[in-house]
Amino acid sequence: MQTKMPFHKRKALYLFGFLLISDIVLFLLQKNGYYLIPLLKPPEFFVVLFNTIVCIIILILIRKIMFVVYLSLPLFIFIAFSHFWYASMEYHYRYLHSPKRTETLIVKYRVATLGESSYFFGFYQKSFLGLLMQKLNGQEYSDMISDYKAYKTPEEVLGLDYPKWINEKELIFNTLAGEKKIIMK
């Protein structure tokens, strides 16, 4: 006398499996230095939002409606806090194409200002059909300008507007501190 699992619970189980597999894949990609291309800002927030929405759908499918009602206010606060947190990081992205357009360098940067301005730059290479970006480890760049009157834009600090391409895999930025060479894989 074997009974079949109800259809809505089976769908919830499949959805939970999909959520688990997608989170494991994202975790393994990140551990290996790969990240999703930031189509929307802030990209990390949308992963949190996706997980939250899928969990709510799973709870609805297994007919735990009252649980969803009780969790709605804490979930709303959590999502609002997550959005505020990721938005306050204020990362910007710039895409630089090689001369023959065979490679794309993605520059992720932000500025932190508290009396002095600190600039942080990370470099990524577009990969896997343009869906992922691979971090170029050991090639980060940061700079600090102590004079608050001499504020520079991140583009001026790194020289983002005028990169000098040596070949399809190498380029040089003329930063305020000198030349910064980036070598892609």
Backbone hydrogen bonds in HBPLUS format (Angstrom, degrees):
<---DONOR---> <-ACCEPTOR-->    atom                        ^
c    i                          cat <-CA-CA->   ^        H-A-AA   ^      H-
h    n   atom  resd res      DA  || num        DHA   H-A  angle D-A-AA Bond
n    s   type  num  typ     dist DA aas  dist angle  dist       angle   num
A0009-LYS N   A0006-PRO O   3.15 MM   3  5.44 123.3  2.49 102.4 116.3     1
A0010-ARG N   A0006-PRO O   3.01 MM   4  6.32 148.8  2.11 150.7 160.5     2
A0011-LYS N   A0007-PHE O   2.96 MM   4  6.27 155.4  2.03 150.2 156.5     3
A0012-ALA N   A0008-HIS O   3.06 MM   4  6.23 151.8  2.14 136.5 144.2     4
A0013-LEU N   A0009-LYS O   2.93 MM   4  6.15 149.9  2.02 141.4 149.3     5
A0014-TYR N   A0010-ARG O   2.94 MM   4  6.25 157.3  1.99 149.8 155.5     6
A0015-LEU N   A0011-LYS O   2.89 MM   4  6.09 158.3  1.94 148.6 154.9     7
A0016-PHE N   A0012-ALA O   2.88 MM   4  6.06 152.0  1.96 143.6 151.4     8
A0017-GLY N   A0013-LEU O   2.93 MM   4  6.17 154.5  2.00 144.9 152.0     9
A0018-PHE N   A0014-TYR O   2.89 MM   4  6.18 154.4  1.96 147.2 154.2    10
A0019-LEU N   A0015-LEU O   2.92 MM   4  6.17 158.3  1.97 147.3 153.0    11
A0020-LEU N   A0016-PHE O   2.89 MM   4  6.09 161.8  1.92 150.4 155.4    12
A0021-ILE N   A0017-GLY O   2.91 MM   4  6.08 165.8  1.93 151.1 154.9    13
A0022-SER N   A0018-PHE O   2.89 MM   4  6.02 162.9  1.92 149.8 154.9    14
A0023-ASP N   A0019-LEU O   2.98 MM   4  6.14 157.4  2.04 147.6 153.5    15
A0024-ILE N   A0020-LEU O   2.98 MM   4  6.17 154.8  2.04 147.0 154.3    16
A0025-VAL N   A0021-ILE O   2.89 MM   4  6.10 159.4  1.93 151.2 156.8    17
A0026-LEU N   A0022-SER O   2.98 MM   4  6.18 162.2  2.02 145.8 150.6    18
A0027-PHE N   A0023-ASP O   2.92 MM   4  6.07 155.0  1.99 144.0 151.1    19
A0028-LEU N   A0024-ILE O   2.89 MM   4  6.11 163.6  1.91 152.4 156.4    20
A0029-LEU N   A0025-VAL O   2.88 MM   4  6.06 156.7  1.94 150.5 157.4    21
A0030-GLN N   A0026-LEU O   2.99 MM   4  6.15 160.6  2.03 145.2 150.3    22
A0031-LYS N   A0027-PHE O   2.94 MM   4  6.20 154.9  2.00 148.7 155.8    23
A0032-ASN N   A0028-LEU O   3.17 MM   4  6.35 137.0  2.36 138.6 148.6    24
A0032-ASN N   A0029-LEU O   3.13 MM   3  5.22 131.8  2.37  97.2 110.1    25
A0034-TYR N   A0029-LEU O   2.78 MM   5  4.93 162.7  1.81 147.9 142.3    26
A0033-GLY N   A0030-GLN O   3.05 MM   3  5.02 163.7  2.07 107.4 110.1    27
A0135-LYS N   A0033-GLY O   2.72 MM 102  5.24 166.1  1.74 160.8 165.0    28
A0035-TYR N   A0133-MET O   2.78 MM  98  5.25 151.2  1.87 148.2 158.1    29
A0133-MET N   A0035-TYR O   2.74 MM  98  5.25 152.8  1.81 151.7 159.4    30
A0037-ILE N   A0131-LEU O   3.10 MM  94  5.66 156.0  2.16 143.2 137.9    31
A0039-LEU N   A0037-ILE O   2.91 MM   2  5.92 113.2  2.37 118.6 102.0    32
A0047-VAL N   A0044-GLU O   3.22 MM   3  5.41 137.7  2.41 100.6 111.6    33
A0048-VAL N   A0044-GLU O   3.37 MM   4  6.77 157.7  2.42 147.8 152.8    34
A0049-LEU N   A0045-PHE O   2.86 MM   4  6.15 160.9  1.89 153.2 159.2    35
A0050-PHE N   A0046-PHE O   2.93 MM   4  5.89 154.7  1.99 132.8 139.8    36
A0051-ASN N   A0047-VAL O   3.04 MM   4  6.25 165.8  2.06 149.5 152.6    37
A0052-THR N   A0048-VAL O   3.00 MM   4  6.21 158.8  2.04 149.3 155.4    38
A0053-ILE N   A0049-LEU O   2.94 MM   4  6.13 165.4  1.96 153.9 157.5    39
A0054-VAL N   A0050-PHE O   2.99 MM   4  6.16 165.7  2.01 154.1 158.1    40
A0055-CYS N   A0051-ASN O   3.01 MM   4  6.15 156.4  2.07 145.0 151.6    41
A0056-ILE N   A0052-THR O   3.00 MM   4  6.28 153.0  2.08 147.6 154.8    42
A0057-ILE N   A0053-ILE O   2.97 MM   4  6.26 158.5  2.02 150.6 156.4    43
A0058-ILE N   A0054-VAL O   2.93 MM   4  6.18 155.4  1.99 148.3 155.1    44
A0059-LEU N   A0055-CYS O   2.99 MM   4  6.26 159.0  2.04 146.9 152.1    45
A0060-ILE N   A0056-ILE O   2.95 MM   4  6.23 152.3  2.02 148.3 156.1    46
A0061-LEU N   A0057-ILE O   2.87 MM   4  6.11 156.0  1.92 149.2 156.1    47
A0062-ILE N   A0058-ILE O   3.02 MM   4  6.32 148.3  2.12 149.5 157.3    48
A0064-LYS N   A0059-LEU O   2.87 MM   5  5.26 167.3  1.88 159.1 159.6    49
A0063-ARG N   A0060-ILE O   3.01 MM   3  4.86 153.9  2.08 103.0 108.2    50
A0068-VAL N   A0064-LYS O   3.20 MM   4  6.60 149.3  2.30 146.2 154.6    51
A0068-VAL N   A0065-ILE O   3.05 MM   3  5.09 117.2  2.46  96.0 111.2    52
A0069-VAL N   A0065-ILE O   2.92 MM   4  6.29 154.0  1.99 150.7 158.6    53
A0070-TYR N   A0066-MET O   2.90 MM   4  6.14 161.7  1.94 149.9 153.9    54
A0071-LEU N   A0067-PHE O   2.97 MM   4  6.10 144.4  2.10 139.9 149.9    55
A0072-SER N   A0068-VAL O   2.96 MM   4  5.90 116.9  2.37 140.5 154.5    56
A0072-SER N   A0069-VAL O   3.34 MM   3  5.25 151.1  2.43  96.7 104.9    57
A0075-LEU N   A0071-LEU O   2.82 MM   4  5.85 158.8  1.86 158.6 165.5    58
A0076-PHE N   A0072-SER O   2.88 MM   4  5.99 152.9  1.95 144.1 151.7    59
A0077-ILE N   A0073-LEU O   2.97 MM   4  6.22 161.9  2.00 155.4 159.8    60
A0078-PHE N   A0074-PRO O   2.87 MM   4  6.05 157.1  1.92 145.3 152.1    61
A0079-ILE N   A0075-LEU O   2.84 MM   4  6.03 162.2  1.87 151.8 156.1    62
A0080-ALA N   A0076-PHE O   2.89 MM   4  6.04 161.3  1.93 148.5 154.2    63
A0081-PHE N   A0077-ILE O   2.87 MM   4  6.01 161.1  1.90 148.8 154.3    64
A0082-SER N   A0078-PHE O   2.86 MM   4  6.04 157.4  1.91 146.3 153.1    65
A0083-HIS N   A0079-ILE O   2.91 MM   4  6.10 161.6  1.94 149.4 154.1    66
A0084-PHE N   A0080-ALA O   2.95 MM   4  6.15 161.5  1.98 148.0 153.5    67
A0085-TRP N   A0081-PHE O   2.80 MM   4  5.98 160.1  1.84 151.2 157.1    68
A0086-TYR N   A0082-SER O   2.94 MM   4  6.13 174.8  1.94 156.9 157.5    69
A0087-ALA N   A0083-HIS O   2.84 MM   4  5.82 152.2  1.92 145.3 154.2    70
A0088-SER N   A0084-PHE O   2.90 MM   4  5.93 141.8  2.05 141.8 151.0    71
A0089-MET N   A0086-TYR O   3.35 MM   3  5.40 143.6  2.49  95.2 104.9    72
A0090-GLU N   A0087-ALA O   3.22 MM   3  5.47 139.5  2.39 103.1 112.9    73
A0092-HIS N   A0109-TYR O   2.79 MM  17  5.33 157.4  1.84 154.8 162.7    74
A0109-TYR N   A0092-HIS O   2.89 MM  17  5.33 160.8  1.93 147.4 153.8    75
A0094-ARG N   A0107-VAL O   2.89 MM  13  5.10 143.9  2.02 138.2 149.5    76
A0107-VAL N   A0094-ARG O   2.82 MM  13  5.10 168.2  1.84 153.3 156.7    77
A0096-LEU N   A0105-LEU O   2.77 MM   9  5.08 166.7  1.79 158.1 162.3    78
A0105-LEU N   A0096-LEU O   2.80 MM   9  5.08 164.4  1.82 158.0 157.9    79
A0098-SER N   A0103-GLU O   2.98 MM   5  5.39 163.3  2.01 154.2 153.1    80
A0101-ARG N   A0098-SER O   2.86 MM   3  4.73 152.0  1.93 105.9 114.9    81
A0126-LYS N   A0104-THR O   3.09 MM  22  5.53 169.8  2.11 157.0 159.7    82
A0106-ILE N   A0124-TYR O   2.73 MM  18  4.93 174.6  1.73 148.5 150.3    83
A0124-TYR N   A0106-ILE O   2.83 MM  18  4.93 152.1  1.91 149.1 156.4    84
A0108-LYS N   A0122-GLY O   2.83 MM  14  5.02 167.6  1.85 150.6 154.2    85
A0122-GLY N   A0108-LYS O   2.73 MM  14  5.02 155.8  1.79 151.8 159.6    86
A0110-ARG N   A0120-PHE O   3.08 MM  10  5.53 145.6  2.21 146.5 155.1    87
A0120-PHE N   A0110-ARG O   3.03 MM  10  5.53 166.6  2.05 162.2 163.9    88
A0112-ALA N   A0118-SER O   2.84 MM   6  5.12 162.5  1.87 150.8 156.8    89
A0118-SER N   A0112-ALA O   2.77 MM   6  5.12 171.0  1.78 155.1 158.3    90
A0114-LEU N   A0116-GLU O   3.05 MM   2  5.35 155.0  2.12 154.3 154.9    91
A0117-SER N   A0145-ILE O   2.93 MM  28  5.24 160.2  1.97 152.6 152.4    92
A0145-ILE N   A0117-SER O   2.83 MM  28  5.24 160.7  1.87 152.1 157.7    93
A0119-TYR N   A0143-ASP O   2.73 MM  24  5.19 171.1  1.74 165.2 167.7    94
A0143-ASP N   A0119-TYR O   3.02 MM  24  5.19 149.2  2.12 136.4 144.3    95
A0121-PHE N   A0141-TYR O   2.78 MM  20  5.12 147.9  1.89 168.4 173.3    96
A0141-TYR N   A0121-PHE O   3.10 MM  20  5.12 165.9  2.12 141.8 144.2    97
A0136-LEU N   A0123-PHE O   2.88 MM  13  5.64 171.0  1.89 155.0 152.0    98
A0125-GLN N   A0134-GLN O   2.75 MM   9  5.08 156.8  1.80 142.0 147.9    99
A0134-GLN N   A0125-GLN O   2.74 MM   9  5.08 167.4  1.75 147.7 148.2   100
A0127-SER N   A0132-LEU O   2.84 MM   5  5.33 168.6  1.86 147.8 144.9   101
A0130-GLY N   A0127-SER O   3.19 MM   3  5.29 128.4  2.47  99.6 113.5   102
A0132-LEU N   A0127-SER O   3.25 MM   5  5.33 160.0  2.29 153.3 149.8   103
A0131-LEU N   A0128-PHE O   3.09 MM   3  5.84 171.5  2.10 124.6 127.2   104
A0150-ALA N   A0147-ASP O   3.06 MM   3  5.47 148.1  2.17 109.1 118.2   105
A0156-GLU N   A0153-THR O   2.99 MM   3  5.24 125.1  2.30 103.2 116.9   106
A0157-VAL N   A0153-THR O   3.04 MM   4  6.39 156.3  2.10 153.9 161.0   107
A0158-LEU N   A0154-PRO O   3.08 MM   4  6.22 169.9  2.09 154.3 155.2   108
A0159-GLY N   A0155-GLU O   2.85 MM   4  5.44 135.0  2.05 129.3 142.8   109
A0160-LEU N   A0155-GLU O   2.96 MM   5  4.78 138.3  2.13 130.4 140.2   110
A0176-LEU N   A0157-VAL O   3.09 MM  19  5.45 142.1  2.23 150.9 151.7   111
A0162-TYR N   A0159-GLY O   3.25 MM   3  5.78 151.3  2.34 111.6 119.0   112
A0164-LYS N   A0172-ILE O   2.88 MM   8  5.11 174.6  1.88 154.6 156.4   113
A0172-ILE N   A0164-LYS O   2.78 MM   8  5.11 155.1  1.84 139.7 147.9   114
A0166-ILE N   A0170-GLU O   2.94 MM   4  5.44 154.6  2.00 131.2 139.1   115
A0167-ASN N   A0170-GLU O   3.43 MM   3  5.42 164.7  2.45 134.3 136.8   116
A0184-MET N   A0169-LYS O   2.71 MM  15  4.97 177.7  1.71 162.5 163.3   117
A0171-LEU N   A0182-ILE O   3.05 MM  11  5.44 155.3  2.11 149.4 156.6   118
A0182-ILE N   A0171-LEU O   2.86 MM  11  5.44 170.4  1.87 165.8 168.8   119
A0173-PHE N   A0180-LYS O   2.84 MM   7  5.11 164.2  1.87 143.5 148.2   120
A0180-LYS N   A0173-PHE O   2.88 MM   7  5.11 154.3  1.94 148.7 155.8   121
A0175-THR N   A0178-GLY O   2.74 MM   3  5.08 134.2  1.95 155.2 152.8   122
A0178-GLY N   A0175-THR O   3.28 MM   3  5.08 161.0  2.32  98.1 103.7   123
